[in-house]
Amino acid sequence: MSGFLLVAGIVILVTVLLGLVRILRGPGDAERLMAAQLLGTGGVAALLLLGSATDLTAATDLALVLALLAAFGAVAFVAGLGMAVPAHRVGQGASGRASRAHGDSPAGAGG
């Protein structure tokens, strides 16, 4: 059973390494954030599997700490993106135009 857990842990570590490549080469911030979440989740899974396979109880504690750090890292990343929004973009929809408040319809829209 421990052989299977070791192989599964190594496979997860390989996917974590692929996520690291995505963080370094990612085309945008969203892709990098998702790859960072993959690193956190994959790291936790790998630590739990390898800790179970080798009966190392400290790996469980380390996995819990890594899970907390990954969650806080994602929150900090999103908060940093919120501060980086230019002032002229605040209140604009995806089309780049100011969004209408309270259901105002454009002139001549028939409603």
N, C-alpha and C positions, 0 to 999 in steps of 0.2 A: 504494500500500500504506500509506503514512503517513497518508493521509486516513482510511482505515478504522480505523487504530489510534487516531487522534485522536477519531473519533466514538465508538469503543468506550470510550475513556478518559473521555469526557464522560458517557456513559450510566452508567458505574460511579460517577462523581462524583455524579450525581443520586441514585443509590441510597444513597450514603454520606450525602448530605444528609437523605434520608428516615430513615436510621438515627439521625442526630443528633436529629431530631424525636422519635423513639421514646425516646432517652435522656432528653430533657427532660420528656416527658409520660408515660413508661412507667408502667404501673399497679403494677409490682412490681420487685423487685431482679433476678429472673431475666431479665425482658424487657430491663432496662437492660444487664445483662451481655451478653446475646446481641447487642444493638445495638452495644455497644462492640466486640465481636468483629467485627461487620460493618464497623464503621469501620476497624478495623485491617486486615482482609483486603481490603476495598474500596480502602483507601488504598494498600496495597501494590500491588494490581493496577493501579490508576490510575497510580501512579508508574512502574511498569514499562512500561505501554503508552505513556504520554506520553514517557517517556525513550527508548523505542525509536523512536517516531515522530519525535522531534526530535534524535536522536543525542546525547542528553545523558547521559553516563555517570555523572554524580553522582547522577542519579535512582535508579540501581540501588543505590548505597550507602545512600541515604536510605530506600529501600524496605526494605532489610535491617534498618536501625536501627528503622524503624517496626514491622516484624514482631516484633523482640525486645521492644520496648516494649509491644506489644499482648499478647504472651504473659505478660510479667511483670505487666502490669496486671490480667489475668484472675486470675493466681495471688494477687496482693495482694487483689483483691476477694473471692475465695473465703476467703482467710485472715481477712479482716476480718469476714466473715459468721460464721465459726467462732467468733470471739471474742465475737460479739454474741449468741450463743445463751444464753438465761437458764439459770441453774443448775438450775431445776426441770424444764427440758425435756430435759436431757441424759439419754440412755438410754431415751427414749420413742420409740415407733414413730410412724407416720403417724396412727394413731387417737388419739394423745394418752395412751394407757395405757402403763405400763412394759412393755417387751418381756420375754418369758420367756427365761431363759438355759438352755442345755444341753437343749433339747427338752422342758422340763417341760410337761405338758399340763394344762389346767384340770380342776378336780374334776368328775367325772361325764362326761368326754368320751369314755369308752369306749376308752381306749387307754393 
